[in-house]
Amino acid sequence: MKTRPKRLGGGLAVVLVLALAAATATAVAAQAAASPCRSGALATTAHYRFAISLVPVEAMYTQAQVKAKHPTSGEVMLGGAMSAMGKMAMGSARHLEVHICRRASGAVVTGASPAITITGANGMTTRVPVADMEGIGMGRSDYHYGNNVALAAGSRITVTVTLRGERASVRLTVPKSSTGMSG
């Protein structure tokens, strides 16, 4: 005797479809709300949202160093190059973080290879050696690009990020203390 699969009643099928749609909408809203592209100096292009921050200088580690030393704070480099800290006066060092998210979904963009430049008030432009990194213990939601950079306290700068032909710029004032960013 063959058994036939049971068919769902029309009402139950509609309820299941609505429940699935609600769960999907909730997941998308939660991802957007948790997006790292909601704080800092914000800029948008056709496809991306950029959140740019200057924070106190961070210790940066390779993945091998994290495995060997087990640090509890700082940044793990996932690609790219670390700035030469020997050239920076510690009082002028800051950590430049550029979080990139897809504008439509809020999803964090990884492995993107953006170009980042800093232009001072004097018009001099410096290309930042870009490292892909995330905060130790923070996971992919903190995936960002940038590096430790030397910037004169109180100076006005423009940070420009170019990704796949799209360019975003923000103007910042370098904090006088090493505690964070000024807009």
N, C-alpha and C positions, 0 to 999 in steps of 0.2 A: 504494500500500500504506500503510495506516494503522498508526502505531505506537501502542501502548498504553503509558500511563505505568507504570513499574515500581512494584510494591507493595513496601513494606519488610516484611521478615520480622518476625514478632511480637517476637522477642527484640531485634532492632535498634531497633524502635520504643520498646520499654520502656527501653532504654539511653539513647536520645535524650531521652525524657521525664525520666528521672532526672537526666541531665546538665544539662538546662535548669533543673530544680527546684533542683539544687545551686548552679548559677551564680546564680540569683535569690536564694537564701538567703545566699550569700556576699556579693552586692552589698548586700543589706539590712543584713547584719551589719557590713560595712565602713562603710556610711553611719552606722549607729548608733555605731560605735566612733569615727568621726571627728567626731561631732556636737559642736558647740560647747556643748551643754547638758550637759556632763559635769563642768565645773569652776566654781568660784565657790560662792556660796551657792545651793543648789538648792531649788526648790519645784515641786510638781506640782498640776495641777487635773485635771478629768475629761478634757480633750482636749490639754493643753499641759504642757510641761516648761520651766521658767524657770531660767536660770543668771544670777545677778546678781553683779556685781563692781564694786569701787571700785579704780581704777588711777590712776597719776599722770596729771595733766592732759594732754590731747592737743591738738595743733594740729588744727583742723578746717578743711577746705577745701570750697568748692563744686566741682562737676564742672568748671566753666569754669576755676577757679583751678588745679585739678590738671592740666588740659590746657596751661595757659599756663606754670605754674611748675615742673612735673615734680617735686614733692616725693617723697621716698623713704620718709617716715614720716608718721604722723598718720592722720587719718580723712577720708574723702571722704563728704560729706553727699549722700544720695540723695533726701532729702525732709525736710520739717519745718523747724525753726528752731534757730539757734545761740544759746546763752545769751550774755548781755551780759557778757563777761569784764571789762570796765572796773569793774564793781561788785564783783568778787571780789578779795580779797587773794590773791596767788599762793600763799602758804603754806597757805591753807585750800582751795584749788581741788583737786578730784578729778574724774576722768572716770567717770561712772556708765554701765556697760554692762549691758544686759538682752538676753541671747540667748533667743530663743523657738523651741522645736522642737515638732513634733507628737509627742504622747506615743506613739502607736501605731507610727510609722515612724521617728522621729528626724529627719525632714526639717526643715530650717530654714524658719521662717515669715517671709515677706517681705511688705511692704506692709500690715501689720496695723493700724496706728494704735492702739497701746495707750495707756492713761492711766497715768502714773507719778507717785506722790506719795512724799514723804519726810516722816516724822513724827519730830520730835526727842523727847528724854526729857521736855521741858516740855509735850508734847502739841500743839505748834504744827505744822501740816501745810502743806507747800509743794508746789505742783504743778510738776513738772519740764517745761519746754518740750521736747517729744520730737522728736529728729531721728532719721531712719532713716540708718544709715551702715554703712560697712565699712572695715576697715583698708586703707590704700593698699597695693596689690599682693597683698592676701589673698583677694580674690574673695568670692563669695556665701557661702562657708562661714563667713565672719566677719560676716555681716549681723546687725546688732543695733540696738537702740534705746537712747536715753539722751541724755546731754549732759554738758558740764562743769558742775559744781555747786560751790557754796561750802559747806563743812562744817567745823566746828570739830574740830581734831585731838583724838582721844580720846573724842569724844562717841558716845553710843549712839543709833542711829537705826533706824527701821523703814522699809523700802522696800516699797511696795505697787504691784503691777502689775495692772491690770484690762484684760482682753481679751475682747470678745464675751460679757460677763456673768460671766466667770470671774475670780476674784480670788486672787492669790497674794501672800503677805507673807513677808519675811525680816528678821531682826534682825541688825544689823552694828555693829561698833565702827569708827569712822573711824580709820585708822592715824595714829600720831603723826608718822610720816615720810611723805613722798609716794611711798613705794615700793610700796604695794599695799593690799590689803584685810585686815581682821581679822574673824573670825567670832564 
